[in-house]
Each structure stands twice: as structure tokens, then as C-alpha cells.
Amino acid sequence: MESPEIEKGGLEIILPADKRRVKQLQLKLAEYKERARRHEFEALQQGKNIAYAQPETVLDFSTKSKIEVLSALLEKGKISWREIEESNSSPAKIPYLRDAFEIVRSYAESGGKELVGGTGLPEVEEDK
């Protein structure tokens, strides 16, 4: 799912003007956060002390990266790959952040039409 533009740091995601799509993105963020909570709960059930565990052992990089990218988009209204890459301190996270960036970009631009797999964007009622 890599694009040549992302390698050059040139890609941006802009929050759509469509209120329905923004609502879908907000619900998607809630879904990702719930998934993260489940991961933490499962780690606790397995006896892992999450206070001392490395984040990557408690929460998979994929979900955490999607939360990071989508949160930034919803908060700022626009994000670039360069911003995401520069704010990251772990080289091990770069592939996950790259995938998350592309997934969030797809959701924002097309509703994820070209994505295969995953749970997709939640359905929301049309504004009347």
C-alpha cells in the first residue's frame, strides 16, 4: 500500500468538508480506541504488567498508528506525512505509520473504496 509520494514526504490528508464523512472518521477513531482498550485488557488477562511493559507489547503498532494519524487529522484538519514521520521517535513504527497514513487518507478521500479487508467506515445516517 505504499505510494511513491509518501516516500518523498509530499502527501497530505485534508479533513473532508462532508460532515457525514467527518462523523464516520470520528466513529472510526472511537472504534480504534476501543480496539486498543481490548488489547490492553487482553494483555492484563495474560498477566502482563502494562505499567512496565513496552507499548508495542501491549498495543499493536497498527492500531496505535491509526489512532495517532486519525487523531491528528481530526484535531488539525490537515496533516502531512512529513509531520507524522518527524513526530515519530521509533524507526520500528515507520511501516505501521505509513500504512495508517494511507488507510486514513483513503477513508478521508474516498470512504476507503480502494481498501481491501478491515472493518471499513461505520455507516451513519444522512443529515436531513
C-alpha positions as CSV (number, residue, x, y, z in Angstrom):
1,M,0.0,0.0,0.0
2,E,3.0,2.3,-0.4
3,S,2.8,5.3,-2.7
4,P,5.9,6.9,-4.2
5,E,4.7,10.3,-2.9
6,I,4.8,9.2,0.7
7,E,8.4,8.2,0.3
8,K,9.2,11.8,-0.7
9,G,7.2,13.2,2.3
10,G,4.9,15.0,0.0
11,L,1.5,13.6,0.8
12,E,-1.1,15.4,2.8
13,I,-4.5,14.4,4.1
14,I,-7.2,17.1,4.4
15,L,-10.2,16.6,6.5
16,P,-13.2,16.4,4.2
17,A,-15.8,19.2,4.2
18,D,-18.6,16.5,4.1
19,K,-20.0,16.4,7.7
20,R,-21.2,12.8,7.2
21,R,-17.6,11.7,6.3
22,V,-16.2,13.6,9.3
23,K,-18.7,11.8,11.6
24,Q,-17.6,8.5,10.1
25,L,-14.0,9.3,10.8
26,Q,-14.8,10.2,14.4
27,L,-16.6,6.9,14.8
28,K,-13.7,5.1,13.3
29,L,-11.4,6.7,15.8
30,A,-13.7,5.5,18.6
31,E,-13.5,2.0,17.1
32,Y,-9.7,2.1,17.0
33,K,-9.6,3.3,20.6
34,E,-11.9,0.5,21.7
35,R,-9.7,-2.0,19.9
36,A,-6.7,-0.6,21.8
37,R,-8.5,-0.9,25.1
38,R,-9.3,-4.6,24.2
39,H,-5.6,-5.2,23.5
40,E,-4.6,-3.8,26.9
41,F,-7.3,-5.8,28.7
42,E,-6.1,-9.0,26.9
43,A,-2.6,-8.2,28.0
44,L,-3.7,-7.8,31.6
45,Q,-5.6,-11.1,31.4
46,Q,-2.4,-12.8,30.2
47,G,-0.7,-11.5,33.3
48,K,1.4,-8.7,31.6
49,N,2.1,-5.7,33.8
50,I,1.3,-2.9,31.4
51,A,2.8,-0.3,33.7
52,Y,6.2,-1.8,32.9
53,A,5.7,-3.3,29.5
54,Q,6.9,-1.6,26.4
55,P,3.9,-0.1,24.5
56,E,4.5,-2.3,21.5
57,T,4.0,-5.4,23.6
58,V,0.6,-4.2,24.9
59,L,-0.8,-2.4,21.9
60,D,-0.1,-3.5,18.4
61,F,1.6,-0.8,16.3
62,S,-1.0,-0.9,13.6
63,T,-3.9,0.2,15.8
64,K,-1.8,2.7,17.7
65,S,-0.6,4.2,14.5
66,K,-4.1,4.6,13.1
67,I,-5.2,6.3,16.3
68,E,-2.2,8.7,16.0
69,V,-2.8,9.6,12.4
70,L,-6.6,9.9,12.6
71,S,-6.5,11.9,15.8
72,A,-4.0,14.3,14.3
73,L,-6.2,14.8,11.2
74,L,-9.4,15.3,13.2
75,E,-7.6,17.8,15.5
76,K,-5.7,19.8,12.9
77,G,-7.9,19.4,9.8
78,K,-4.8,18.7,7.7
79,I,-1.7,16.6,8.2
80,S,1.3,15.7,6.1
81,W,3.4,12.5,6.0
82,R,6.4,14.6,6.9
83,E,4.7,15.8,10.1
84,I,3.9,12.2,11.1
85,E,7.3,10.9,10.3
86,E,9.1,13.8,12.1
87,S,7.0,13.4,15.3
88,N,7.9,9.7,15.5
89,S,10.7,8.6,17.7
90,S,10.7,4.9,16.8
91,P,12.0,3.6,13.5
92,A,10.2,0.4,14.1
93,K,6.9,2.3,13.8
94,I,7.5,3.8,10.4
95,P,6.0,1.0,8.4
96,Y,2.9,1.0,10.6
97,L,2.6,4.7,10.4
98,R,2.9,4.6,6.6
99,D,0.1,2.1,6.4
100,A,-2.0,4.0,8.8
101,F,-1.4,7.2,6.9
102,E,-2.5,5.5,3.6
103,I,-5.6,4.0,5.2
104,V,-6.7,7.2,6.8
105,R,-6.1,9.1,3.6
106,S,-8.3,6.6,1.7
107,Y,-11.0,6.9,4.3
108,A,-10.9,10.7,4.1
109,E,-10.8,10.9,0.3
110,S,-13.0,8.1,-0.9
111,G,-14.5,6.4,2.2
112,G,-12.0,3.6,1.8
113,K,-13.4,2.3,-1.5
114,E,-10.0,1.0,-2.7
115,L,-9.1,-0.7,0.6
116,V,-9.4,-4.5,0.9
117,G,-10.1,-6.1,4.2
118,G,-10.6,-4.3,7.5
119,T,-13.9,-3.2,9.0
120,G,-14.4,-0.1,6.8
121,L,-16.0,3.1,7.9
122,P,-19.1,2.9,10.1
123,E,-22.5,3.7,8.5
124,V,-24.1,7.0,9.6
125,E,-27.5,8.4,8.9
126,E,-27.8,11.1,6.2
127,D,-28.5,14.6,7.5
128,K,-32.0,15.6,6.7
